[in-house]
Amino acid sequence: MANARTTFHEVFSEIEALATSNATSNSGCWTVEYLTRREIFYQFSGNRSVAGEDATGHRFDGTRDTLTALPANLLVPAIADFDNNTIMAFYIGASTSVTTIAREAVDCCVRTPEVLLVDITIDDEDLLAGTRSLTRLAFVGLDTNEGWSPLVPCADILTITDMIHPFWCHGRQIARSGSLQIRI
């Protein structure tokens, strides 16, 4: 897998295709959660198939304690802000919630991390092939003045370079019959 920023751009394109494309060739489901350093939490989920699409979104403002339903077409603009982070890292720890990942980063002396959690399953266009692609990634965004480097204690939960991991993955091929075919 490429570095975190390059992978973010690839995943962003996949999400954009699933969330905004009118073509039914992109069949799959996704969940995106984004915790900003401004205490805004976005949560989007959707499903696209030959039968149609279903998507929902929410925005929770932690400073105002407000919850707002969002149309799914705001997914792409909402997560586009994550690209403004000077440093992007892959999260490689065991947690699977944005708040826990953020807490772990703060425990490693990162003052204001942003966390983007993405889970995408895309069915193979050839349904007879019986495979689907799985992307499950957590990105942590940092400001330049955070002082983080791969040499500090966070190195056991954050990496900016190539990543091979049993849980976190990008484009991992899975056979629908249940046997695992891994392509990294």
Contacts in CASP RR format, 6 or more apart in sequence:
PFRMAT RR
TARGET T0000
AUTHOR 0000-0000-0000
METHOD contacts of the structure
MODEL  1
MANARTTFHEVFSEIEALATSNATSNSGCWTVEYLTRREIFYQFSGNRSV
AGEDATGHRFDGTRDTLTALPANLLVPAIADFDNNTIMAFYIGASTSVTT
IAREAVDCCVRTPEVLLVDITIDDEDLLAGTRSLTRLAFVGLDTNEGWSP
LVPCADILTITDMIHPFWCHGRQIARSGSLQIRI
1 7 0 8 1.000
1 90 0 8 1.000
1 162 0 8 1.000
1 163 0 8 1.000
1 164 0 8 1.000
1 169 0 8 1.000
1 170 0 8 1.000
1 184 0 8 1.000
2 10 0 8 1.000
2 162 0 8 1.000
3 160 0 8 1.000
3 161 0 8 1.000
3 162 0 8 1.000
4 88 0 8 1.000
4 89 0 8 1.000
4 90 0 8 1.000
4 139 0 8 1.000
4 159 0 8 1.000
4 160 0 8 1.000
4 161 0 8 1.000
5 88 0 8 1.000
7 90 0 8 1.000
7 137 0 8 1.000
7 170 0 8 1.000
8 82 0 8 1.000
8 83 0 8 1.000
8 88 0 8 1.000
8 116 0 8 1.000
8 139 0 8 1.000
9 83 0 8 1.000
10 170 0 8 1.000
11 118 0 8 1.000
11 120 0 8 1.000
11 135 0 8 1.000
11 137 0 8 1.000
11 170 0 8 1.000
12 76 0 8 1.000
12 79 0 8 1.000
12 80 0 8 1.000
12 83 0 8 1.000
14 120 0 8 1.000
14 122 0 8 1.000
14 135 0 8 1.000
15 30 0 8 1.000
15 32 0 8 1.000
15 75 0 8 1.000
15 76 0 8 1.000
15 79 0 8 1.000
15 118 0 8 1.000
15 120 0 8 1.000
16 76 0 8 1.000
17 26 0 8 1.000
18 26 0 8 1.000
18 28 0 8 1.000
18 30 0 8 1.000
18 46 0 8 1.000
18 48 0 8 1.000
18 120 0 8 1.000
18 122 0 8 1.000
19 30 0 8 1.000
19 44 0 8 1.000
19 46 0 8 1.000
19 55 0 8 1.000
19 72 0 8 1.000
19 73 0 8 1.000
19 75 0 8 1.000
19 76 0 8 1.000
20 73 0 8 1.000
20 76 0 8 1.000
21 48 0 8 1.000
24 48 0 8 1.000
24 49 0 8 1.000
24 50 0 8 1.000
24 52 0 8 1.000
25 125 0 8 1.000
26 48 0 8 1.000
26 122 0 8 1.000
27 48 0 8 1.000
27 49 0 8 1.000
27 50 0 8 1.000
27 122 0 8 1.000
27 123 0 8 1.000
27 125 0 8 1.000
28 47 0 8 1.000
28 48 0 8 1.000
28 49 0 8 1.000
28 120 0 8 1.000
28 121 0 8 1.000
28 122 0 8 1.000
28 123 0 8 1.000
28 132 0 8 1.000
29 45 0 8 1.000
29 46 0 8 1.000
29 47 0 8 1.000
29 48 0 8 1.000
29 120 0 8 1.000
29 121 0 8 1.000
30 44 0 8 1.000
30 45 0 8 1.000
30 46 0 8 1.000
30 118 0 8 1.000
30 119 0 8 1.000
30 120 0 8 1.000
30 121 0 8 1.000
31 43 0 8 1.000
31 44 0 8 1.000
31 45 0 8 1.000
31 46 0 8 1.000
31 117 0 8 1.000
31 118 0 8 1.000
31 119 0 8 1.000
32 42 0 8 1.000
32 43 0 8 1.000
32 44 0 8 1.000
32 45 0 8 1.000
32 75 0 8 1.000
32 79 0 8 1.000
32 116 0 8 1.000
32 117 0 8 1.000
32 118 0 8 1.000
32 119 0 8 1.000
33 41 0 8 1.000
33 42 0 8 1.000
33 43 0 8 1.000
33 44 0 8 1.000
33 98 0 8 1.000
33 115 0 8 1.000
33 116 0 8 1.000
33 117 0 8 1.000
34 41 0 8 1.000
34 42 0 8 1.000
34 43 0 8 1.000
34 78 0 8 1.000
34 79 0 8 1.000
34 82 0 8 1.000
34 98 0 8 1.000
34 114 0 8 1.000
34 115 0 8 1.000
34 116 0 8 1.000
34 117 0 8 1.000
35 41 0 8 1.000
35 98 0 8 1.000
35 99 0 8 1.000
35 102 0 8 1.000
35 114 0 8 1.000
35 115 0 8 1.000
35 116 0 8 1.000
36 42 0 8 1.000
36 81 0 8 1.000
36 114 0 8 1.000
37 112 0 8 1.000
37 113 0 8 1.000
37 114 0 8 1.000
37 143 0 8 1.000
38 63 0 8 1.000
39 61 0 8 1.000
39 62 0 8 1.000
39 63 0 8 1.000
40 59 0 8 1.000
40 60 0 8 1.000
40 61 0 8 1.000
40 62 0 8 1.000
41 59 0 8 1.000
41 60 0 8 1.000
41 62 0 8 1.000
41 98 0 8 1.000
42 57 0 8 1.000
42 58 0 8 1.000
42 59 0 8 1.000
42 60 0 8 1.000
42 70 0 8 1.000
42 78 0 8 1.000
42 79 0 8 1.000
43 57 0 8 1.000
43 58 0 8 1.000
43 60 0 8 1.000
44 55 0 8 1.000
44 56 0 8 1.000
44 57 0 8 1.000
44 58 0 8 1.000
44 70 0 8 1.000
44 72 0 8 1.000
44 75 0 8 1.000
44 78 0 8 1.000
45 55 0 8 1.000
45 56 0 8 1.000
45 57 0 8 1.000
46 53 0 8 1.000
46 54 0 8 1.000
46 55 0 8 1.000
46 56 0 8 1.000
46 72 0 8 1.000
47 53 0 8 1.000
47 54 0 8 1.000
47 55 0 8 1.000
55 72 0 8 1.000
55 75 0 8 1.000
56 69 0 8 1.000
56 72 0 8 1.000
57 69 0 8 1.000
57 70 0 8 1.000
57 71 0 8 1.000
57 72 0 8 1.000
57 74 0 8 1.000
57 75 0 8 1.000
58 67 0 8 1.000
58 68 0 8 1.000
58 69 0 8 1.000
58 70 0 8 1.000
59 67 0 8 1.000
59 68 0 8 1.000
59 70 0 8 1.000
59 78 0 8 1.000
60 66 0 8 1.000
60 67 0 8 1.000
60 68 0 8 1.000
61 67 0 8 1.000
61 68 0 8 1.000
70 78 0 8 1.000
79 116 0 8 1.000
82 88 0 8 1.000
82 114 0 8 1.000
82 116 0 8 1.000
82 139 0 8 1.000
82 141 0 8 1.000
85 114 0 8 1.000
85 141 0 8 1.000
85 142 0 8 1.000
85 143 0 8 1.000
86 142 0 8 1.000
86 143 0 8 1.000
86 144 0 8 1.000
87 141 0 8 1.000
87 142 0 8 1.000
87 143 0 8 1.000
87 144 0 8 1.000
87 146 0 8 1.000
87 148 0 8 1.000
87 160 0 8 1.000
88 139 0 8 1.000
88 140 0 8 1.000
88 141 0 8 1.000
88 142 0 8 1.000
88 160 0 8 1.000
89 139 0 8 1.000
89 140 0 8 1.000
89 141 0 8 1.000
89 142 0 8 1.000
89 148 0 8 1.000
89 158 0 8 1.000
89 159 0 8 1.000
89 160 0 8 1.000
90 137 0 8 1.000
90 138 0 8 1.000
90 139 0 8 1.000
90 140 0 8 1.000
90 158 0 8 1.000
90 159 0 8 1.000
90 160 0 8 1.000
90 163 0 8 1.000
90 168 0 8 1.000
91 101 0 8 1.000
91 105 0 8 1.000
91 115 0 8 1.000
91 137 0 8 1.000
91 138 0 8 1.000
91 139 0 8 1.000
91 140 0 8 1.000
91 157 0 8 1.000
91 158 0 8 1.000
91 168 0 8 1.000
92 156 0 8 1.000
92 157 0 8 1.000
92 158 0 8 1.000
92 159 0 8 1.000
92 163 0 8 1.000
92 165 0 8 1.000
92 168 0 8 1.000
93 101 0 8 1.000
93 104 0 8 1.000
93 156 0 8 1.000
93 157 0 8 1.000
93 168 0 8 1.000
94 167 0 8 1.000
95 101 0 8 1.000
95 104 0 8 1.000
96 117 0 8 1.000
96 138 0 8 1.000
97 117 0 8 1.000
98 115 0 8 1.000
98 116 0 8 1.000
98 117 0 8 1.000
98 138 0 8 1.000
101 113 0 8 1.000
101 115 0 8 1.000
101 117 0 8 1.000
101 138 0 8 1.000
101 140 0 8 1.000
102 113 0 8 1.000
102 115 0 8 1.000
102 140 0 8 1.000
104 157 0 8 1.000
105 113 0 8 1.000
105 115 0 8 1.000
105 140 0 8 1.000
105 154 0 8 1.000
105 157 0 8 1.000
105 158 0 8 1.000
106 113 0 8 1.000
108 148 0 8 1.000
108 152 0 8 1.000
108 153 0 8 1.000
108 154 0 8 1.000
108 157 0 8 1.000
108 158 0 8 1.000
109 148 0 8 1.000
109 152 0 8 1.000
109 153 0 8 1.000
109 154 0 8 1.000
110 140 0 8 1.000
110 142 0 8 1.000
110 146 0 8 1.000
110 148 0 8 1.000
110 154 0 8 1.000
111 146 0 8 1.000
112 143 0 8 1.000
112 146 0 8 1.000
113 140 0 8 1.000
113 141 0 8 1.000
113 142 0 8 1.000
113 146 0 8 1.000
114 140 0 8 1.000
114 141 0 8 1.000
114 142 0 8 1.000
115 138 0 8 1.000
115 139 0 8 1.000
115 140 0 8 1.000
115 141 0 8 1.000
116 138 0 8 1.000
116 139 0 8 1.000
116 141 0 8 1.000
117 137 0 8 1.000
117 138 0 8 1.000
117 139 0 8 1.000
118 135 0 8 1.000
118 136 0 8 1.000
118 137 0 8 1.000
118 138 0 8 1.000
118 139 0 8 1.000
119 135 0 8 1.000
119 136 0 8 1.000
120 133 0 8 1.000
120 134 0 8 1.000
120 135 0 8 1.000
120 136 0 8 1.000
121 132 0 8 1.000
121 133 0 8 1.000
121 134 0 8 1.000
121 135 0 8 1.000
122 132 0 8 1.000
122 133 0 8 1.000
122 135 0 8 1.000
123 132 0 8 1.000
124 130 0 8 1.000
124 131 0 8 1.000
124 132 0 8 1.000
124 133 0 8 1.000
130 175 0 8 1.000
130 176 0 8 1.000
130 177 0 8 1.000
131 173 0 8 1.000
131 174 0 8 1.000
131 175 0 8 1.000
131 176 0 8 1.000
131 181 0 8 1.000
132 173 0 8 1.000
132 174 0 8 1.000
132 176 0 8 1.000
133 171 0 8 1.000
133 172 0 8 1.000
133 173 0 8 1.000
133 174 0 8 1.000
134 169 0 8 1.000
134 171 0 8 1.000
134 172 0 8 1.000
134 173 0 8 1.000
134 174 0 8 1.000
135 169 0 8 1.000
135 170 0 8 1.000
135 171 0 8 1.000
135 172 0 8 1.000
136 167 0 8 1.000
136 168 0 8 1.000
136 169 0 8 1.000
137 168 0 8 1.000
137 169 0 8 1.000
137 170 0 8 1.000
138 168 0 8 1.000
140 158 0 8 1.000
142 148 0 8 1.000
148 154 0 8 1.000
148 158 0 8 1.000
150 158 0 8 1.000
150 159 0 8 1.000
150 160 0 8 1.000
150 161 0 8 1.000
164 184 0 8 1.000
169 184 0 8 1.000
171 183 0 8 1.000
172 182 0 8 1.000
172 183 0 8 1.000
172 184 0 8 1.000
173 181 0 8 1.000
173 182 0 8 1.000
173 183 0 8 1.000
174 180 0 8 1.000
174 181 0 8 1.000
175 181 0 8 1.000
END
